[in-house]
């Protein structure tokens, strides 16, 4: 029973109302006594207590019965859309309970008191009943306000959880899109090595490629990783490309140690390096120089544009993938700038406390 079971009280009322109920019954009975009899002003203490026992009895009955009706209505109409219907039924129930029990209870009070005294009357005026109804309605309004607040908090929490599940699903889809994109370009690179170099070089490339994929399996499931982890992964990828391009590919790093704990989207830096290599000439006469530095909480990747004479087919995945993933977990988005002779992409560095809810997902 919800009256005696603490867990049930919290479940149906939104809070443990035991002391609220006790204090409320006492307060309601004193107010009712003041409105109807004003016993403590008219009688001595003994008679006043006897007289007060009547509104105390009525108050306890009203509170327990109407509280029971309140819980029953919440079980039957738990939804937000039923709030108006439930409230109207509750108010109607309060009015009926007060009038019916005031009449029947009054008869009972007269009968009991007449056993000990003579010519006892219990008469309440309409205005007294209206006052009692208003008091009970105000008390039930407190119950309803608390219940509404608790449900609202739960609803918001569920909505946030649902949003996070959707966001995580979208992130997973984008990550799964990025990894085949990396494999596709890596196989193209392997084909070029097989065409141009020895089988030993191809074997070395495959060995390094397996190391990179091991890193993807270990760290690539996170929605965000530290800049330090992303640099480690990117360096492994650059090492593979150096086997193909040698000194024709140069990467200049300008990142201080205290910036390594910032968070970043996995494979984002690697994708930018990959795109730069894919769309620009990398040769002895035109070495490709890529600069990576941190400027105002952005990881800035820039390179001189050395467009290839034959346009390389694009899967349109790289930059779009990075932009979409950032948009799902941050208000700060990548900045892409083409100055004609230089291409610059700035990736926002995210704070740990803003991304921790995503960082370890699916680890």
C-alpha positions in Angstrom: 0.0 0.0 0.0 1.4 3.4 -1.0 0.6 4.9 2.4 3.0 2.6 4.3 5.5 1.7 1.5 8.2 4.3 1.0 9.1 3.1 -2.6 5.5 3.2 -3.6 5.0 6.7 -2.2 8.0 7.9 -4.2 6.9 6.1 -7.4 3.3 7.4 -7.4 3.8 10.8 -5.7 7.3 11.8 -6.9 8.6 12.1 -3.3 8.3 10.6 0.1 5.3 12.5 1.6 5.1 10.8 5.0 6.1 13.9 7.1 4.3 16.2 4.6 1.1 14.1 5.2 1.4 14.2 9.0 2.2 18.0 9.1 -0.5 18.7 6.5 -3.2 16.8 8.4 -2.4 18.7 11.6 -2.3 22.1 9.8 -5.5 21.4 7.9 -7.3 20.3 11.0 -6.2 23.5 12.9 -7.3 25.7 10.0 -10.6 23.9 9.7 -11.2 24.2 13.5 -10.5 27.9 13.4 -12.9 28.4 10.5 -15.8 26.3 12.0 -15.5 26.4 15.8 -12.5 28.4 16.8 -12.2 25.9 19.7 -8.9 27.1 21.3 -10.3 30.6 21.7 -13.8 29.7 23.0 -13.1 26.7 25.3 -10.6 25.6 27.9 -7.7 23.3 26.7 -9.5 20.0 27.5 -12.7 20.9 25.7 -10.8 22.6 22.9 -8.8 19.4 22.3 -12.0 17.4 22.2 -13.6 19.8 19.8 -10.5 19.9 17.7 -10.6 16.1 17.4 -13.5 16.3 15.0 -11.8 18.4 12.3 -8.6 16.3 12.9 -10.6 13.2 12.1 -12.2 14.8 9.1 -8.9 16.2 7.9 -7.2 12.8 8.2 -10.0 11.1 6.3 -10.1 13.7 3.5 -6.3 13.6 3.1 -6.0 9.8 3.0 -9.1 9.3 0.7 -8.3 12.1 -1.7 -4.6 11.0 -1.7 -5.8 7.5 -2.6 -7.9 8.9 -5.4 -4.9 11.0 -6.6 -2.7 7.9 -6.8 -5.4 5.9 -8.6 -5.9 8.7 -11.2 -2.1 8.8 -11.8 -2.1 5.1 -12.4 -4.9 5.4 -14.9 -3.8 8.6 -16.5 0.0 8.8 -16.3 0.6 10.7 -19.5 1.2 14.5 -19.8 -1.6 14.7 -22.3 -4.0 13.4 -19.6 -3.1 16.1 -17.1 -6.2 18.3 -17.6 -8.6 15.3 -17.5 -6.9 13.9 -14.4 -7.0 17.4 -12.7 -10.7 17.9 -13.4 -11.6 14.5 -12.1 -9.6 15.1 -9.0 -11.3 18.4 -8.3 -14.7 16.9 -8.8 -13.7 14.0 -6.5 -12.6 16.5 -3.8 -15.9 18.3 -3.9 -18.0 15.1 -3.8 -15.8 13.7 -1.0 -16.1 16.8 1.2 -19.9 17.2 0.8 -20.7 13.5 1.1 -18.4 12.8 4.0 -19.3 16.0 5.8 -22.9 14.9 5.8 -22.3 11.3 6.7 -19.5 12.1 9.1 -21.5 14.8 10.7 -24.2 12.2 11.6 -21.6 9.9 13.0 -20.0 12.7 15.1 -23.4 13.6 16.5 -24.2 10.0 17.4 -20.9 9.4 19.2 -21.0 12.7 21.1 -24.6 12.1 22.1 -23.5 9.0 23.8 -21.6 11.2 26.3 -23.4 14.5 26.2 -26.8 15.8 25.3 -28.1 17.8 22.4 -24.9 17.8 20.4 -25.1 19.3 16.9 -22.6 19.2 14.0 -23.5 21.8 11.4 -21.2 23.3 8.8 -22.1 26.1 6.5 -21.6 26.0 2.8 -18.9 28.7 3.1 -17.1 26.4 5.6 -17.2 23.5 3.1 -16.0 25.7 0.3 -13.1 26.8 2.5 -12.2 23.2 3.3 -12.4 22.3 -0.5 -10.1 25.2 -1.3 -7.6 24.1 1.3 -7.6 20.5 0.0 -7.3 21.7 -3.6 -4.3 23.8 -2.6 -2.7 20.8 -0.9 -3.3 18.5 -3.9 -1.9 21.3 -6.1 1.4 20.9 -4.2 1.3 17.1 -4.9 0.6 17.8 -8.6 3.3 20.4 -8.9 5.9 18.1 -7.4 4.7 15.2 -9.5 4.8 17.3 -12.7 8.3 18.5 -11.9 9.6 14.9 -11.3 8.0 13.7 -14.5 9.3 16.6 -16.5 12.9 15.8 -15.3 12.4 12.2 -16.3 11.0 13.2 -19.7 13.9 15.5 -20.4 16.4 12.8 -19.3 14.8 10.2 -21.6 14.7 12.7 -24.5 18.4 13.5 -24.0 19.2 9.8 -23.8 17.2 9.2 -27.0 19.1 12.1 -28.7 22.4 10.7 -27.6 21.5 7.2 -29.0 20.6 8.7 -32.3 23.7 10.9 -32.4 25.9 7.8 -31.6 24.2 5.8 -34.3 24.9 8.6 -36.8 28.5 8.8 -35.6 29.0 5.1 -36.0 27.7 5.2 -39.5 30.1 8.1 -40.4 33.0 6.3 -38.8 32.1 3.1 -40.7 32.0 5.3 -43.9 35.5 6.8 -43.2 37.3 3.5 -42.7 36.5 1.9 -46.1 37.4 5.3 -47.7 40.9 4.9 -46.0 41.2 1.3 -47.3 40.2 2.3 -50.8 42.9 5.0 -51.0 45.5 2.7 -49.3 44.8 0.0 -51.9 45.3 2.5 -54.7 48.7 3.4 -53.1 49.6 -0.2 -52.9 48.8 -0.6 -56.6 51.2 2.3 -57.4 54.0 0.8 -55.3 53.6 -2.6 -57.0 53.7 -0.9 -60.4 56.8 1.3 -59.5 58.8 -0.6 -56.9 59.9 -4.0 -55.8 57.8 -6.7 -54.1 59.8 -6.1 -50.9 58.6 -2.5 -50.8 55.0 -3.7 -51.3 55.4 -6.2 -48.5 56.7 -3.5 -46.2 53.8 -1.3 -47.1 51.3 -4.1 -46.3 53.0 -4.6 -42.9 52.8 -1.0 -42.1 49.2 -0.9 -43.3 48.3 -3.7 -40.9 49.8 -1.7 -38.1 47.6 1.3 -39.0 44.5 -0.9 -39.1 45.4 -2.4 -35.7 45.4 1.2 -34.4 42.0 1.8 -36.1 40.5 -1.2 -34.4 41.9 -0.2 -31.0 41.2 3.5 -31.0 38.9 4.2 -34.0 35.7 3.1 -32.2 35.7 6.3 -30.1 33.7 9.3 -31.2 36.5 11.6 -30.1 40.1 10.9 -29.2 43.0 12.9 -27.8 45.1 14.9 -30.2 48.1 12.8 -29.1 46.4 9.6 -30.2 45.4 11.1 -33.6 48.9 12.3 -34.2 50.2 8.9 -33.4 47.8 7.4 -35.9 48.6 10.0 -38.5 52.3 9.5 -38.1 51.8 5.8 -38.8 49.9 6.7 -42.0 52.6 9.3 -43.0 55.3 6.6 -42.6 53.4 4.5 -45.1 53.3 7.4 -47.6 57.0 8.1 -47.1 57.7 4.6 -48.5 56.0 5.7 -51.7 57.1 9.4 -52.0 60.3 9.5 -49.9 61.6 13.1 -49.4 59.1 14.4 -51.9 56.6 14.5 -49.0 57.3 16.7 -46.1 55.2 17.3 -43.0 56.1 20.1 -40.6 54.7 19.9 -37.1 54.2 22.9 -34.8 52.3 21.5 -31.8 53.3 22.1 -28.2 53.1 19.3 -25.6 50.4 21.0 -23.5 48.0 20.9 -26.5 48.1 17.1 -26.9 45.3 16.4 -24.4 42.7 18.3 -26.5 40.1 16.1 -28.2 39.6 15.7 -31.9 37.5 13.6 -34.3 39.3 10.2 -35.0 40.9 9.9 -38.5 40.2 13.6 -39.2 43.8 14.7 -39.4 44.8 11.6 -41.3 42.0 12.3 -43.8 43.3 15.8 -44.4 46.8 14.4 -45.1 45.3 11.8 -47.4 43.3 14.4 -49.4 46.4 16.7 -49.7 48.4 13.8 -51.2 45.5 12.7 -53.4 44.8 16.0 -55.0 48.3 17.5 -55.3 51.4 16.8 -57.3 54.1 15.1 -55.1 57.4 14.9 -57.0 61.1 15.8 -56.7 60.6 19.0 -58.6 57.4 19.8 -56.6 57.7 18.4 -53.2 54.4 18.6 -51.2 54.9 20.4 -47.9 52.1 20.0 -45.4 52.1 22.2 -42.3 50.3 21.2 -39.1 50.0 23.6 -36.2 47.7 24.8 -33.5 46.2 28.3 -33.7 43.6 29.6 -31.3 42.2 26.2 -30.3 42.1 25.0 -33.9 44.4 22.3 -35.5 45.3 24.0 -38.8 46.5 21.9 -41.7 47.7 23.8 -44.7 49.5 23.0 -48.0 50.4 24.8 -51.2 48.0 23.9 -54.0 49.9 21.9 -56.7 47.0 20.6 -58.7 47.5 17.5 -60.8 47.1 17.8 -64.6 44.6 15.0 -64.6 41.7 15.4 -62.2 41.6 12.7 -59.6 38.2 11.1 -59.1 36.8 12.0 -55.7 34.5 9.9 -53.5 33.3 13.2 -51.9 33.7 11.6 -48.5 36.7 13.0 -46.7 35.8 16.6 -45.8 32.0 16.0 -45.7 32.6 13.1 -43.3 34.6 15.3 -40.9 32.1 18.2 -41.0 29.2 15.9 -40.3 30.9 14.2 -37.3 31.8 17.6 -35.8 28.3 18.9 -36.3 26.9 16.0 -34.2 29.0 16.6 -31.1 30.0 20.3 -31.2 28.8 23.7 -32.1 32.3 24.5 -33.5 32.7 23.2 -37.1 35.8 22.8 -39.3 36.8 25.9 -41.4 37.7 25.1 -45.0 39.5 27.9 -47.0 40.8 27.8 -50.5 43.0 30.8 -51.2 43.8 29.8 -54.8 47.5 29.0 -54.1 47.0 27.5 -50.6 44.4 25.1 -49.1 43.8 25.4 -45.4 41.5 23.3 -43.1 41.1 24.3 -39.4 39.8 21.5 -37.1 38.3 22.6 -33.8 40.1 21.2 -30.7 37.4 20.2 -28.2 37.7 20.3 -24.5 37.6 17.1 -22.5 34.7 18.0 -20.3 32.5 18.8 -23.4 33.1 15.5 -25.1 33.6 13.0 -22.3 30.0 11.6 -22.8 31.1 10.5 -26.3 34.8 9.8 -25.9 34.5 6.3 -24.5 31.4 5.1 -26.3 31.7 1.6 -27.7 35.1 1.2 -26.3 
